[in-house]
Amino acid sequence: MTVHGPVPLRFTLPLPAFVLHPVTAVVIATLHVYLGAGHLLKLFGGDVEWTHLWKGFGALAGAYVFAALASRGFVRFQDRHLQQDFVQRG
C-alpha cells in the first residue's frame, strides 16, 4: 500500500496569463460589479425575477474572485520589486 503526502492546498484556475495580470483583473472585477449592480438594481426596484437574483449575486461573486486575483498579483509585483532593489543594492 502506498501512502502519499498531503495534497497541496494550491488550486490554480485555468485562466490565460493576461487575465492574471493585476490591472486586467481589476478591470474584469469592475465590469462584474457593473453587471451585478444592473441586475440587483432591477431586483430591488421591484422586478423580482430569478434571473436578476442569480445573475446579480453571481456577478458580485465573480468580482470578488477577480479582486482577490488582482490583490494577489499586486503583492507579487511589489515583492519582485523589493527583491530587485535588494539585489541591486547588495
PDB file of N, CA, C and O in Angstrom:
ATOM      1  N   MET A   1       0.831  -1.157   0.000  1.00  0.00           N
ATOM      2  CA  MET A   1       0.000   0.000   0.000  1.00  0.00           C
ATOM      3  C   MET A   1       0.892   1.242   0.000  1.00  0.00           C
ATOM      4  O   MET A   1       1.839   1.339   0.781  1.00  0.00           O
ATOM      5  N   THR A   2       0.579   2.182  -0.879  1.00  0.00           N
ATOM      6  CA  THR A   2       1.361   3.406  -0.988  1.00  0.00           C
ATOM      7  C   THR A   2       0.640   4.539  -0.276  1.00  0.00           C
ATOM      8  O   THR A   2      -0.553   4.766  -0.473  1.00  0.00           O
ATOM      9  N   VAL A   3       1.387   5.234   0.544  1.00  0.00           N
ATOM     10  CA  VAL A   3       0.824   6.371   1.263  1.00  0.00           C
ATOM     11  C   VAL A   3       1.445   7.628   0.678  1.00  0.00           C
ATOM     12  O   VAL A   3       2.665   7.793   0.682  1.00  0.00           O
ATOM     13  N   HIS A   4       0.596   8.507   0.179  1.00  0.00           N
ATOM     14  CA  HIS A   4       1.079   9.755  -0.385  1.00  0.00           C
ATOM     15  C   HIS A   4       1.009  10.853   0.666  1.00  0.00           C
ATOM     16  O   HIS A   4       0.248  10.769   1.630  1.00  0.00           O
ATOM     17  N   GLY A   5       1.815  11.877   0.461  1.00  0.00           N
ATOM     18  CA  GLY A   5       1.798  13.023   1.373  1.00  0.00           C
ATOM     19  C   GLY A   5       0.510  13.813   1.216  1.00  0.00           C
ATOM     20  O   GLY A   5      -0.331  13.503   0.373  1.00  0.00           O
ATOM     21  N   PRO A   6       0.376  14.824   2.033  1.00  0.00           N
ATOM     22  CA  PRO A   6      -0.839  15.641   1.963  1.00  0.00           C
ATOM     23  C   PRO A   6      -0.952  16.353   0.612  1.00  0.00           C
ATOM     24  O   PRO A   6       0.046  16.699  -0.020  1.00  0.00           O
ATOM     25  N   VAL A   7      -2.164  16.551   0.209  1.00  0.00           N
ATOM     26  CA  VAL A   7      -2.418  17.245  -1.054  1.00  0.00           C
ATOM     27  C   VAL A   7      -2.132  18.731  -0.851  1.00  0.00           C
ATOM     28  O   VAL A   7      -2.621  19.327   0.108  1.00  0.00           O
ATOM     29  N   PRO A   8      -1.343  19.337  -1.745  1.00  0.00           N
ATOM     30  CA  PRO A   8      -1.068  20.760  -1.569  1.00  0.00           C
ATOM     31  C   PRO A   8      -2.349  21.582  -1.686  1.00  0.00           C
ATOM     32  O   PRO A   8      -3.259  21.225  -2.433  1.00  0.00           O
ATOM     33  N   LEU A   9      -2.410  22.675  -0.949  1.00  0.00           N
ATOM     34  CA  LEU A   9      -3.608  23.484  -0.913  1.00  0.00           C
ATOM     35  C   LEU A   9      -3.683  24.483  -2.055  1.00  0.00           C
ATOM     36  O   LEU A   9      -4.637  25.257  -2.136  1.00  0.00           O
ATOM     37  N   ARG A  10      -2.716  24.478  -2.917  1.00  0.00           N
ATOM     38  CA  ARG A  10      -2.747  25.392  -4.054  1.00  0.00           C
ATOM     39  C   ARG A  10      -3.732  24.891  -5.092  1.00  0.00           C
ATOM     40  O   ARG A  10      -3.726  23.722  -5.477  1.00  0.00           O
ATOM     41  N   PHE A  11      -4.561  25.791  -5.524  1.00  0.00           N
ATOM     42  CA  PHE A  11      -5.516  25.480  -6.573  1.00  0.00           C
ATOM     43  C   PHE A  11      -5.350  26.532  -7.648  1.00  0.00           C
ATOM     44  O   PHE A  11      -5.502  27.724  -7.383  1.00  0.00           O
ATOM     45  N   THR A  12      -5.042  26.103  -8.848  1.00  0.00           N
ATOM     46  CA  THR A  12      -4.842  27.062  -9.913  1.00  0.00           C
ATOM     47  C   THR A  12      -6.033  27.049 -10.854  1.00  0.00           C
ATOM     48  O   THR A  12      -6.543  25.989 -11.216  1.00  0.00           O
ATOM     49  N   LEU A  13      -6.463  28.220 -11.239  1.00  0.00           N
ATOM     50  CA  LEU A  13      -7.553  28.341 -12.190  1.00  0.00           C
ATOM     51  C   LEU A  13      -7.006  28.269 -13.607  1.00  0.00           C
ATOM     52  O   LEU A  13      -5.945  28.829 -13.881  1.00  0.00           O
ATOM     53  N   PRO A  14      -7.698  27.599 -14.506  1.00  0.00           N
ATOM     54  CA  PRO A  14      -7.217  27.507 -15.890  1.00  0.00           C
ATOM     55  C   PRO A  14      -7.531  28.802 -16.654  1.00  0.00           C
ATOM     56  O   PRO A  14      -8.399  28.816 -17.527  1.00  0.00           O
ATOM     57  N   LEU A  15      -6.831  29.868 -16.325  1.00  0.00           N
ATOM     58  CA  LEU A  15      -7.062  31.161 -16.950  1.00  0.00           C
ATOM     59  C   LEU A  15      -5.853  31.559 -17.781  1.00  0.00           C
ATOM     60  O   LEU A  15      -4.727  31.184 -17.453  1.00  0.00           O
ATOM     61  N   PRO A  16      -6.071  32.315 -18.854  1.00  0.00           N
ATOM     62  CA  PRO A  16      -4.930  32.808 -19.635  1.00  0.00           C
ATOM     63  C   PRO A  16      -4.065  33.747 -18.794  1.00  0.00           C
ATOM     64  O   PRO A  16      -4.542  34.324 -17.816  1.00  0.00           O
ATOM     65  N   ALA A  17      -2.810  33.899 -19.170  1.00  0.00           N
ATOM     66  CA  ALA A  17      -1.871  34.689 -18.377  1.00  0.00           C
ATOM     67  C   ALA A  17      -2.272  36.154 -18.292  1.00  0.00           C
ATOM     68  O   ALA A  17      -2.059  36.786 -17.257  1.00  0.00           O
ATOM     69  N   PHE A  18      -2.847  36.708 -19.353  1.00  0.00           N
ATOM     70  CA  PHE A  18      -3.182  38.129 -19.312  1.00  0.00           C
ATOM     71  C   PHE A  18      -4.296  38.417 -18.301  1.00  0.00           C
ATOM     72  O   PHE A  18      -4.391  39.536 -17.797  1.00  0.00           O
ATOM     73  N   VAL A  19      -5.125  37.439 -18.003  1.00  0.00           N
ATOM     74  CA  VAL A  19      -6.194  37.628 -17.015  1.00  0.00           C
ATOM     75  C   VAL A  19      -5.603  37.716 -15.609  1.00  0.00           C
ATOM     76  O   VAL A  19      -6.162  38.387 -14.742  1.00  0.00           O
ATOM     77  N   LEU A  20      -4.491  37.050 -15.383  1.00  0.00           N
ATOM     78  CA  LEU A  20      -3.877  37.052 -14.066  1.00  0.00           C
ATOM     79  C   LEU A  20      -3.052  38.307 -13.804  1.00  0.00           C
ATOM     80  O   LEU A  20      -2.583  38.508 -12.684  1.00  0.00           O
ATOM     81  N   HIS A  21      -2.866  39.157 -14.818  1.00  0.00           N
ATOM     82  CA  HIS A  21      -2.174  40.425 -14.599  1.00  0.00           C
ATOM     83  C   HIS A  21      -3.050  41.285 -13.690  1.00  0.00           C
ATOM     84  O   HIS A  21      -4.261  41.352 -13.897  1.00  0.00           O
ATOM     85  N   PRO A  22      -2.468  41.937 -12.696  1.00  0.00           N
ATOM     86  CA  PRO A  22      -3.284  42.659 -11.713  1.00  0.00           C
ATOM     87  C   PRO A  22      -4.201  43.730 -12.308  1.00  0.00           C
ATOM     88  O   PRO A  22      -5.347  43.860 -11.878  1.00  0.00           O
ATOM     89  N   VAL A  23      -3.725  44.487 -13.276  1.00  0.00           N
ATOM     90  CA  VAL A  23      -4.550  45.559 -13.843  1.00  0.00           C
ATOM     91  C   VAL A  23      -5.736  44.971 -14.615  1.00  0.00           C
ATOM     92  O   VAL A  23      -6.854  45.476 -14.514  1.00  0.00           O
ATOM     93  N   THR A  24      -5.497  43.921 -15.373  1.00  0.00           N
ATOM     94  CA  THR A  24      -6.576  43.272 -16.110  1.00  0.00           C
ATOM     95  C   THR A  24      -7.605  42.688 -15.152  1.00  0.00           C
ATOM     96  O   THR A  24      -8.808  42.780 -15.400  1.00  0.00           O
ATOM     97  N   ALA A  25      -7.145  42.091 -14.067  1.00  0.00           N
ATOM     98  CA  ALA A  25      -8.071  41.516 -13.086  1.00  0.00           C
ATOM     99  C   ALA A  25      -8.924  42.604 -12.431  1.00  0.00           C
ATOM    100  O   ALA A  25     -10.094  42.367 -12.130  1.00  0.00           O
ATOM    101  N   VAL A  26      -8.358  43.791 -12.207  1.00  0.00           N
ATOM    102  CA  VAL A  26      -9.140  44.898 -11.642  1.00  0.00           C
ATOM    103  C   VAL A  26     -10.212  45.344 -12.629  1.00  0.00           C
ATOM    104  O   VAL A  26     -11.346  45.619 -12.237  1.00  0.00           O
ATOM    105  N   VAL A  27      -9.856  45.415 -13.909  1.00  0.00           N
ATOM    106  CA  VAL A  27     -10.826  45.813 -14.940  1.00  0.00           C
ATOM    107  C   VAL A  27     -11.970  44.794 -15.002  1.00  0.00           C
ATOM    108  O   VAL A  27     -13.137  45.176 -15.082  1.00  0.00           O
ATOM    109  N   ILE A  28     -11.641  43.523 -14.965  1.00  0.00           N
ATOM    110  CA  ILE A  28     -12.667  42.481 -15.023  1.00  0.00           C
ATOM    111  C   ILE A  28     -13.544  42.513 -13.767  1.00  0.00           C
ATOM    112  O   ILE A  28     -14.756  42.318 -13.852  1.00  0.00           O
ATOM    113  N   ALA A  29     -12.936  42.758 -12.607  1.00  0.00           N
ATOM    114  CA  ALA A  29     -13.713  42.857 -11.370  1.00  0.00           C
ATOM    115  C   ALA A  29     -14.672  44.047 -11.427  1.00  0.00           C
ATOM    116  O   ALA A  29     -15.817  43.954 -10.985  1.00  0.00           O
ATOM    117  N   THR A  30     -14.193  45.159 -11.973  1.00  0.00           N
ATOM    118  CA  THR A  30     -15.047  46.343 -12.108  1.00  0.00           C
ATOM    119  C   THR A  30     -16.218  46.067 -13.039  1.00  0.00           C
ATOM    120  O   THR A  30     -17.345  46.483 -12.767  1.00  0.00           O
ATOM    121  N   LEU A  31     -15.957  45.376 -14.120  1.00  0.00           N
ATOM    122  CA  LEU A  31     -17.013  45.012 -15.055  1.00  0.00           C
ATOM    123  C   LEU A  31     -18.053  44.113 -14.377  1.00  0.00           C
ATOM    124  O   LEU A  31     -19.253  44.273 -14.601  1.00  0.00           O
ATOM    125  N   HIS A  32     -17.594  43.175 -13.555  1.00  0.00           N
ATOM    126  CA  HIS A  32     -18.520  42.305 -12.830  1.00  0.00           C
ATOM    127  C   HIS A  32     -19.395  43.104 -11.855  1.00  0.00           C
ATOM    128  O   HIS A  32     -20.586  42.826 -11.715  1.00  0.00           O
ATOM    129  N   VAL A  33     -18.806  44.083 -11.192  1.00  0.00           N
ATOM    130  CA  VAL A  33     -19.593  44.915 -10.272  1.00  0.00           C
ATOM    131  C   VAL A  33     -20.651  45.685 -11.051  1.00  0.00           C
ATOM    132  O   VAL A  33     -21.798  45.779 -10.615  1.00  0.00           O
ATOM    133  N   TYR A  34     -20.275  46.234 -12.198  1.00  0.00           N
ATOM    134  CA  TYR A  34     -21.221  46.980 -13.032  1.00  0.00           C
ATOM    135  C   TYR A  34     -22.389  46.084 -13.467  1.00  0.00           C
ATOM    136  O   TYR A  34     -23.552  46.471 -13.355  1.00  0.00           O
ATOM    137  N   LEU A  35     -22.070  44.902 -13.956  1.00  0.00           N
ATOM    138  CA  LEU A  35     -23.127  43.992 -14.411  1.00  0.00           C
ATOM    139  C   LEU A  35     -23.995  43.507 -13.254  1.00  0.00           C
ATOM    140  O   LEU A  35     -25.215  43.412 -13.388  1.00  0.00           O
ATOM    141  N   GLY A  36     -23.370  43.200 -12.122  1.00  0.00           N
ATOM    142  CA  GLY A  36     -24.130  42.763 -10.964  1.00  0.00           C
ATOM    143  C   GLY A  36     -25.034  43.860 -10.433  1.00  0.00           C
ATOM    144  O   GLY A  36     -26.169  43.593 -10.039  1.00  0.00           O
ATOM    145  N   ALA A  37     -24.537  45.100 -10.418  1.00  0.00           N
ATOM    146  CA  ALA A  37     -25.350  46.218  -9.929  1.00  0.00           C
ATOM    147  C   ALA A  37     -26.567  46.429 -10.817  1.00  0.00           C
ATOM    148  O   ALA A  37     -27.647  46.750 -10.322  1.00  0.00           O
ATOM    149  N   GLY A  38     -26.403  46.253 -12.119  1.00  0.00           N
ATOM    150  CA  GLY A  38     -27.539  46.402 -13.022  1.00  0.00           C
ATOM    151  C   GLY A  38     -28.651  45.429 -12.708  1.00  0.00           C
ATOM    152  O   GLY A  38     -29.823  45.807 -12.696  1.00  0.00           O
ATOM    153  N   HIS A  39     -28.302  44.189 -12.453  1.00  0.00           N
ATOM    154  CA  HIS A  39     -29.318  43.183 -12.140  1.00  0.00           C
ATOM    155  C   HIS A  39     -29.906  43.382 -10.745  1.00  0.00           C
ATOM    156  O   HIS A  39     -31.110  43.217 -10.549  1.00  0.00           O
ATOM    157  N   LEU A  40     -29.068  43.732  -9.788  1.00  0.00           N
ATOM    158  CA  LEU A  40     -29.576  43.904  -8.424  1.00  0.00           C
ATOM    159  C   LEU A  40     -30.448  45.146  -8.295  1.00  0.00           C
ATOM    160  O   LEU A  40     -31.404  45.144  -7.519  1.00  0.00           O
ATOM    161  N   LEU A  41     -30.141  46.207  -9.038  1.00  0.00           N
ATOM    162  CA  LEU A  41     -30.998  47.392  -9.015  1.00  0.00           C
ATOM    163  C   LEU A  41     -32.383  47.077  -9.569  1.00  0.00           C
ATOM    164  O   LEU A  41     -33.389  47.573  -9.061  1.00  0.00           O
ATOM    165  N   LYS A  42     -32.431  46.247 -10.618  1.00  0.00           N
ATOM    166  CA  LYS A  42     -33.725  45.824 -11.149  1.00  0.00           C
ATOM    167  C   LYS A  42     -34.472  44.970 -10.120  1.00  0.00           C
ATOM    168  O   LYS A  42     -35.686  45.089  -9.953  1.00  0.00           O
ATOM    169  N   LEU A  43     -33.722  44.113  -9.442  1.00  0.00           N
ATOM    170  CA  LEU A  43     -34.328  43.242  -8.434  1.00  0.00           C
ATOM    171  C   LEU A  43     -34.894  44.059  -7.279  1.00  0.00           C
ATOM    172  O   LEU A  43     -36.037  43.853  -6.871  1.00  0.00           O
ATOM    173  N   PHE A  44     -34.101  44.979  -6.754  1.00  0.00           N
ATOM    174  CA  PHE A  44     -34.560  45.784  -5.622  1.00  0.00           C
ATOM    175  C   PHE A  44     -35.561  46.848  -6.050  1.00  0.00           C
ATOM    176  O   PHE A  44     -36.269  47.405  -5.211  1.00  0.00           O
ATOM    177  N   GLY A  45     -35.626  47.135  -7.346  1.00  0.00           N
ATOM    178  CA  GLY A  45     -36.599  48.086  -7.852  1.00  0.00           C
ATOM    179  C   GLY A  45     -37.988  47.507  -8.006  1.00  0.00           C
ATOM    180  O   GLY A  45     -38.928  48.238  -8.319  1.00  0.00           O
ATOM    181  N   GLY A  46     -38.137  46.229  -7.795  1.00  0.00           N
ATOM    182  CA  GLY A  46     -39.454  45.620  -7.846  1.00  0.00           C
ATOM    183  C   GLY A  46     -39.619  44.568  -8.921  1.00  0.00           C
ATOM    184  O   GLY A  46     -40.616  43.846  -8.926  1.00  0.00           O
ATOM    185  N   ASP A  47     -38.664  44.463  -9.835  1.00  0.00           N
ATOM    186  CA  ASP A  47     -38.734  43.456 -10.898  1.00  0.00           C
ATOM    187  C   ASP A  47     -38.144  42.153 -10.353  1.00  0.00           C
ATOM    188  O   ASP A  47     -37.009  41.797 -10.671  1.00  0.00           O
ATOM    189  N   VAL A  48     -38.914  41.456  -9.542  1.00  0.00           N
ATOM    190  CA  VAL A  48     -38.413  40.268  -8.863  1.00  0.00           C
ATOM    191  C   VAL A  48     -38.469  39.081  -9.812  1.00  0.00           C
ATOM    192  O   VAL A  48     -39.535  38.533 -10.091  1.00  0.00           O
ATOM    193  N   GLU A  49     -37.309  38.701 -10.295  1.00  0.00           N
ATOM    194  CA  GLU A  49     -37.158  37.532 -11.166  1.00  0.00           C
ATOM    195  C   GLU A  49     -35.945  36.741 -10.704  1.00  0.00           C
ATOM    196  O   GLU A  49     -34.970  37.290 -10.191  1.00  0.00           O
ATOM    197  N   TRP A  50     -36.037  35.463 -10.900  1.00  0.00           N
ATOM    198  CA  TRP A  50     -34.941  34.581 -10.530  1.00  0.00           C
ATOM    199  C   TRP A  50     -33.668  34.945 -11.282  1.00  0.00           C
ATOM    200  O   TRP A  50     -32.576  34.852 -10.722  1.00  0.00           O
ATOM    201  N   THR A  51     -33.789  35.359 -12.541  1.00  0.00           N
ATOM    202  CA  THR A  51     -32.634  35.708 -13.364  1.00  0.00           C
ATOM    203  C   THR A  51     -31.848  36.857 -12.747  1.00  0.00           C
ATOM    204  O   THR A  51     -30.619  36.807 -12.701  1.00  0.00           O
ATOM    205  N   HIS A  52     -32.538  37.892 -12.272  1.00  0.00           N
ATOM    206  CA  HIS A  52     -31.844  39.029 -11.674  1.00  0.00           C
ATOM    207  C   HIS A  52     -31.143  38.627 -10.380  1.00  0.00           C
ATOM    208  O   HIS A  52     -30.077  39.152 -10.057  1.00  0.00           O
ATOM    209  N   LEU A  53     -31.734  37.711  -9.655  1.00  0.00           N
ATOM    210  CA  LEU A  53     -31.148  37.260  -8.399  1.00  0.00           C
ATOM    211  C   LEU A  53     -29.829  36.532  -8.637  1.00  0.00           C
ATOM    212  O   LEU A  53     -28.801  36.906  -8.072  1.00  0.00           O
ATOM    213  N   TRP A  54     -29.853  35.491  -9.473  1.00  0.00           N
ATOM    214  CA  TRP A  54     -28.638  34.705  -9.631  1.00  0.00           C
ATOM    215  C   TRP A  54     -27.589  35.407 -10.479  1.00  0.00           C
ATOM    216  O   TRP A  54     -26.394  35.222 -10.249  1.00  0.00           O
ATOM    217  N   LYS A  55     -28.006  36.210 -11.455  1.00  0.00           N
ATOM    218  CA  LYS A  55     -27.008  36.938 -12.235  1.00  0.00           C
ATOM    219  C   LYS A  55     -26.379  38.062 -11.420  1.00  0.00           C
ATOM    220  O   LYS A  55     -25.179  38.314 -11.534  1.00  0.00           O
ATOM    221  N   GLY A  56     -27.179  38.735 -10.601  1.00  0.00           N
ATOM    222  CA  GLY A  56     -26.645  39.818  -9.782  1.00  0.00           C
ATOM    223  C   GLY A  56     -25.641  39.339  -8.755  1.00  0.00           C
ATOM    224  O   GLY A  56     -24.528  39.859  -8.677  1.00  0.00           O
ATOM    225  N   PHE A  57     -26.030  38.350  -7.967  1.00  0.00           N
ATOM    226  CA  PHE A  57     -25.124  37.850  -6.940  1.00  0.00           C
ATOM    227  C   PHE A  57     -23.990  37.022  -7.539  1.00  0.00           C
ATOM    228  O   PHE A  57     -22.896  36.979  -6.977  1.00  0.00           O
ATOM    229  N   GLY A  58     -24.236  36.372  -8.658  1.00  0.00           N
ATOM    230  CA  GLY A  58     -23.156  35.645  -9.339  1.00  0.00           C
ATOM    231  C   GLY A  58     -22.087  36.581  -9.864  1.00  0.00           C
ATOM    232  O   GLY A  58     -20.896  36.281  -9.779  1.00  0.00           O
ATOM    233  N   ALA A  59     -22.505  37.712 -10.403  1.00  0.00           N
ATOM    234  CA  ALA A  59     -21.546  38.699 -10.889  1.00  0.00           C
ATOM    235  C   ALA A  59     -20.740  39.285  -9.738  1.00  0.00           C
ATOM    236  O   ALA A  59     -19.541  39.525  -9.877  1.00  0.00           O
ATOM    237  N   LEU A  60     -21.392  39.516  -8.601  1.00  0.00           N
ATOM    238  CA  LEU A  60     -20.653  40.026  -7.445  1.00  0.00           C
ATOM    239  C   LEU A  60     -19.658  38.985  -6.917  1.00  0.00           C
ATOM    240  O   LEU A  60     -18.577  39.343  -6.448  1.00  0.00           O
ATOM    241  N   ALA A  61     -20.015  37.720  -6.992  1.00  0.00           N
ATOM    242  CA  ALA A  61     -19.071  36.670  -6.596  1.00  0.00           C
ATOM    243  C   ALA A  61     -17.882  36.640  -7.550  1.00  0.00           C
ATOM    244  O   ALA A  61     -16.743  36.458  -7.121  1.00  0.00           O
ATOM    245  N   GLY A  62     -18.146  36.819  -8.846  1.00  0.00           N
ATOM    246  CA  GLY A  62     -17.057  36.896  -9.817  1.00  0.00           C
ATOM    247  C   GLY A  62     -16.164  38.096  -9.567  1.00  0.00           C
ATOM    248  O   GLY A  62     -14.947  38.010  -9.725  1.00  0.00           O
ATOM    249  N   ALA A  63     -16.761  39.220  -9.176  1.00  0.00           N
ATOM    250  CA  ALA A  63     -15.973  40.413  -8.850  1.00  0.00           C
ATOM    251  C   ALA A  63     -15.056  40.135  -7.664  1.00  0.00           C
ATOM    252  O   ALA A  63     -13.909  40.584  -7.641  1.00  0.00           O
ATOM    253  N   TYR A  64     -15.561  39.396  -6.681  1.00  0.00           N
ATOM    254  CA  TYR A  64     -14.754  39.048  -5.516  1.00  0.00           C
ATOM    255  C   TYR A  64     -13.547  38.199  -5.924  1.00  0.00           C
ATOM    256  O   TYR A  64     -12.432  38.427  -5.454  1.00  0.00           O
ATOM    257  N   VAL A  65     -13.776  37.227  -6.794  1.00  0.00           N
ATOM    258  CA  VAL A  65     -12.690  36.348  -7.222  1.00  0.00           C
ATOM    259  C   VAL A  65     -11.627  37.142  -7.970  1.00  0.00           C
ATOM    260  O   VAL A  65     -10.436  36.973  -7.710  1.00  0.00           O
ATOM    261  N   PHE A  66     -12.042  38.007  -8.896  1.00  0.00           N
ATOM    262  CA  PHE A  66     -11.058  38.754  -9.668  1.00  0.00           C
ATOM    263  C   PHE A  66     -10.375  39.827  -8.830  1.00  0.00           C
ATOM    264  O   PHE A  66      -9.219  40.158  -9.090  1.00  0.00           O
ATOM    265  N   ALA A  67     -11.058  40.377  -7.835  1.00  0.00           N
ATOM    266  CA  ALA A  67     -10.404  41.315  -6.922  1.00  0.00           C
ATOM    267  C   ALA A  67      -9.338  40.593  -6.088  1.00  0.00           C
ATOM    268  O   ALA A  67      -8.272  41.146  -5.816  1.00  0.00           O
ATOM    269  N   ALA A  68      -9.636  39.362  -5.691  1.00  0.00           N
ATOM    270  CA  ALA A  68      -8.650  38.574  -4.950  1.00  0.00           C
ATOM    271  C   ALA A  68      -7.447  38.251  -5.832  1.00  0.00           C
ATOM    272  O   ALA A  68      -6.308  38.318  -5.371  1.00  0.00           O
ATOM    273  N   LEU A  69      -7.685  37.903  -7.089  1.00  0.00           N
ATOM    274  CA  LEU A  69      -6.582  37.650  -8.013  1.00  0.00           C
ATOM    275  C   LEU A  69      -5.751  38.903  -8.223  1.00  0.00           C
ATOM    276  O   LEU A  69      -4.525  38.827  -8.298  1.00  0.00           O
ATOM    277  N   ALA A  70      -6.400  40.054  -8.320  1.00  0.00           N
ATOM    278  CA  ALA A  70      -5.677  41.307  -8.525  1.00  0.00           C
ATOM    279  C   ALA A  70      -4.825  41.640  -7.304  1.00  0.00           C
ATOM    280  O   ALA A  70      -3.663  42.024  -7.443  1.00  0.00           O
ATOM    281  N   SER A  71      -5.391  41.495  -6.115  1.00  0.00           N
ATOM    282  CA  SER A  71      -4.614  41.822  -4.916  1.00  0.00           C
ATOM    283  C   SER A  71      -3.434  40.874  -4.758  1.00  0.00           C
ATOM    284  O   SER A  71      -2.356  41.281  -4.325  1.00  0.00           O
ATOM    285  N   ARG A  72      -3.636  39.630  -5.102  1.00  0.00           N
ATOM    286  CA  ARG A  72      -2.534  38.659  -5.056  1.00  0.00           C
ATOM    287  C   ARG A  72      -1.442  39.028  -6.057  1.00  0.00           C
ATOM    288  O   ARG A  72      -0.252  38.901  -5.769  1.00  0.00           O
ATOM    289  N   GLY A  73      -1.861  39.483  -7.229  1.00  0.00           N
ATOM    290  CA  GLY A  73      -0.891  39.895  -8.244  1.00  0.00           C
ATOM    291  C   GLY A  73      -0.136  41.145  -7.852  1.00  0.00           C
ATOM    292  O   GLY A  73       1.060  41.249  -8.125  1.00  0.00           O
ATOM    293  N   PHE A  74      -0.812  42.112  -7.208  1.00  0.00           N
ATOM    294  CA  PHE A  74      -0.132  43.327  -6.776  1.00  0.00           C
ATOM    295  C   PHE A  74       0.905  43.023  -5.705  1.00  0.00           C
ATOM    296  O   PHE A  74       1.971  43.638  -5.680  1.00  0.00           O
ATOM    297  N   VAL A  75       0.602  42.079  -4.820  1.00  0.00           N
ATOM    298  CA  VAL A  75       1.564  41.707  -3.779  1.00  0.00           C
ATOM    299  C   VAL A  75       2.790  41.061  -4.418  1.00  0.00           C
ATOM    300  O   VAL A  75       3.918  41.371  -4.034  1.00  0.00           O
ATOM    301  N   ARG A  76       2.590  40.184  -5.370  1.00  0.00           N
ATOM    302  CA  ARG A  76       3.723  39.559  -6.059  1.00  0.00           C
ATOM    303  C   ARG A  76       4.543  40.604  -6.799  1.00  0.00           C
ATOM    304  O   ARG A  76       5.773  40.541  -6.802  1.00  0.00           O
ATOM    305  N   PHE A  77       3.873  41.562  -7.426  1.00  0.00           N
ATOM    306  CA  PHE A  77       4.542  42.619  -8.174  1.00  0.00           C
ATOM    307  C   PHE A  77       5.427  43.437  -7.232  1.00  0.00           C
ATOM    308  O   PHE A  77       6.564  43.754  -7.582  1.00  0.00           O
ATOM    309  N   GLN A  78       4.928  43.784  -6.048  1.00  0.00           N
ATOM    310  CA  GLN A  78       5.707  44.544  -5.077  1.00  0.00           C
ATOM    311  C   GLN A  78       6.864  43.715  -4.532  1.00  0.00           C
ATOM    312  O   GLN A  78       7.954  44.246  -4.323  1.00  0.00           O
ATOM    313  N   ASP A  79       6.647  42.423  -4.300  1.00  0.00           N
ATOM    314  CA  ASP A  79       7.716  41.553  -3.809  1.00  0.00           C
ATOM    315  C   ASP A  79       8.855  41.470  -4.806  1.00  0.00           C
ATOM    316  O   ASP A  79      10.021  41.495  -4.414  1.00  0.00           O
ATOM    317  N   ARG A  80       8.533  41.371  -6.107  1.00  0.00           N
ATOM    318  CA  ARG A  80       9.585  41.311  -7.122  1.00  0.00           C
ATOM    319  C   ARG A  80      10.404  42.585  -7.134  1.00  0.00           C
ATOM    320  O   ARG A  80      11.626  42.538  -7.274  1.00  0.00           O
ATOM    321  N   HIS A  81       9.736  43.735  -6.987  1.00  0.00           N
ATOM    322  CA  HIS A  81      10.467  44.998  -6.989  1.00  0.00           C
ATOM    323  C   HIS A  81      11.344  45.128  -5.748  1.00  0.00           C
ATOM    324  O   HIS A  81      12.459  45.642  -5.834  1.00  0.00           O
ATOM    325  N   LEU A  82      10.859  44.672  -4.602  1.00  0.00           N
ATOM    326  CA  LEU A  82      11.668  44.706  -3.387  1.00  0.00           C
ATOM    327  C   LEU A  82      12.882  43.799  -3.521  1.00  0.00           C
ATOM    328  O   LEU A  82      13.972  44.159  -3.078  1.00  0.00           O
ATOM    329  N   GLN A  83      12.709  42.626  -4.129  1.00  0.00           N
ATOM    330  CA  GLN A  83      13.823  41.711  -4.327  1.00  0.00           C
ATOM    331  C   GLN A  83      14.843  42.303  -5.294  1.00  0.00           C
ATOM    332  O   GLN A  83      16.047  42.171  -5.072  1.00  0.00           O
ATOM    333  N   GLN A  84      14.382  42.953  -6.367  1.00  0.00           N
ATOM    334  CA  GLN A  84      15.297  43.564  -7.325  1.00  0.00           C
ATOM    335  C   GLN A  84      16.087  44.693  -6.675  1.00  0.00           C
ATOM    336  O   GLN A  84      17.287  44.828  -6.911  1.00  0.00           O
ATOM    337  N   ASP A  85      15.415  45.506  -5.854  1.00  0.00           N
ATOM    338  CA  ASP A  85      16.110  46.591  -5.154  1.00  0.00           C
ATOM    339  C   ASP A  85      17.170  46.038  -4.217  1.00  0.00           C
ATOM    340  O   ASP A  85      18.267  46.589  -4.123  1.00  0.00           O
ATOM    341  N   PHE A  86      16.849  44.949  -3.521  1.00  0.00           N
ATOM    342  CA  PHE A  86      17.781  44.339  -2.598  1.00  0.00           C
ATOM    343  C   PHE A  86      19.014  43.809  -3.342  1.00  0.00           C
ATOM    344  O   PHE A  86      20.142  43.983  -2.880  1.00  0.00           O
ATOM    345  N   VAL A  87      18.795  43.165  -4.491  1.00  0.00           N
ATOM    346  CA  VAL A  87      19.896  42.618  -5.277  1.00  0.00           C
ATOM    347  C   VAL A  87      20.767  43.738  -5.831  1.00  0.00           C
ATOM    348  O   VAL A  87      21.993  43.622  -5.845  1.00  0.00           O
ATOM    349  N   GLN A  88      20.146  44.817  -6.286  1.00  0.00           N
ATOM    350  CA  GLN A  88      20.913  45.925  -6.856  1.00  0.00           C
ATOM    351  C   GLN A  88      21.746  46.624  -5.784  1.00  0.00           C
ATOM    352  O   GLN A  88      22.858  47.073  -6.064  1.00  0.00           O
ATOM    353  N   ARG A  89      21.232  46.721  -4.581  1.00  0.00           N
ATOM    354  CA  ARG A  89      21.971  47.369  -3.503  1.00  0.00           C
ATOM    355  C   ARG A  89      23.078  46.483  -2.970  1.00  0.00           C
ATOM    356  O   ARG A  89      24.096  46.972  -2.481  1.00  0.00           O
ATOM    357  N   GLY A  90      22.877  45.178  -3.065  1.00  0.00           N
ATOM    358  CA  GLY A  90      23.811  44.227  -2.489  1.00  0.00           C
ATOM    359  C   GLY A  90      24.944  43.951  -3.361  1.00  0.00           C
ATOM    360  O   GLY A  90      25.820  43.162  -3.003  1.00  0.00           O
TER     361      GLY A  90
END
